[in-house]
Amino acid sequence: MPSFTYLIGKRVEVNYRAADIHVSVTATLACDSGDHIHLEDRFIQSGRENTLRIAIPYSALLRIREVLRQPEPSPAA
């Protein structure tokens, strides 16, 4: 099985199968346990910071690639 430890802590786009549906998610690769990858994403919703965590088994993975972060636009003065 492939190892994705070189992507830990980096922003990745993952395409995987969930039943008969192909799903795409972009998040930070938090952990590679050897048979699952664990993704984590933090976001603000209704003024509260939330964390989304997803575990995806290797057998469901279709593609994983690093995504380069776009620089945040600076606020207008």
C-alpha positions in Angstrom: 0.0 0.0 0.0 1.2 3.5 -0.7 2.3 5.8 2.2 1.2 9.4 2.3 3.3 10.5 5.2 5.2 13.0 3.0 1.9 15.0 2.7 1.1 15.2 6.5 0.4 18.8 7.5 -0.1 19.8 3.9 -3.3 20.9 2.1 -4.5 18.1 -0.2 -7.4 17.3 -2.5 -8.7 13.8 -2.1 -11.1 12.0 -4.4 -12.6 8.8 -2.9 -15.6 6.5 -3.2 -18.4 6.5 -0.7 -20.7 3.7 -1.8 -21.5 4.4 -5.5 -20.7 8.1 -5.2 -17.3 9.8 -6.0 -16.5 12.5 -3.4 -13.9 15.2 -3.6 -12.7 17.0 -0.4 -9.9 19.5 0.2 -8.4 19.6 3.7 -5.2 19.2 5.6 -3.8 15.6 5.9 -3.5 15.1 9.6 -2.4 11.5 9.9 -1.6 8.4 7.8 -2.3 5.3 9.9 -1.2 2.8 7.3 -4.7 1.7 6.2 -6.6 5.0 6.6 -5.8 8.7 6.0 -7.2 11.2 8.3 -8.1 14.7 7.1 -8.9 17.8 9.2 -10.3 21.2 8.3 -11.1 24.2 10.5 -13.7 26.7 9.6 -15.9 29.4 11.1 -19.6 29.0 11.0 -22.1 31.3 12.7 -19.2 33.0 14.5 -17.9 29.7 16.0 -14.8 27.9 15.1 -15.4 24.2 14.1 -13.2 21.3 13.1 -14.2 18.6 10.6 -12.3 15.3 10.8 -12.6 12.6 8.2 -11.0 9.1 8.1 -10.8 7.5 4.6 -9.7 3.9 4.1 -7.0 3.3 1.5 -9.4 1.0 -0.4 -11.7 3.9 -1.1 -9.0 6.3 -2.3 -9.1 7.3 -6.0 -6.6 10.1 -6.0 -4.7 12.3 -3.6 -2.7 15.4 -4.5 -1.2 18.4 -2.8 -3.0 21.7 -3.3 -1.0 24.9 -3.2 -2.6 27.5 -1.0 -3.7 30.7 -2.7 -2.5 33.9 -0.9 -5.3 35.6 1.0 -6.2 38.9 -0.5 -5.2 41.8 1.7 -8.1 44.0 3.0 -8.6 47.3 1.2 -7.4 50.3 3.2 
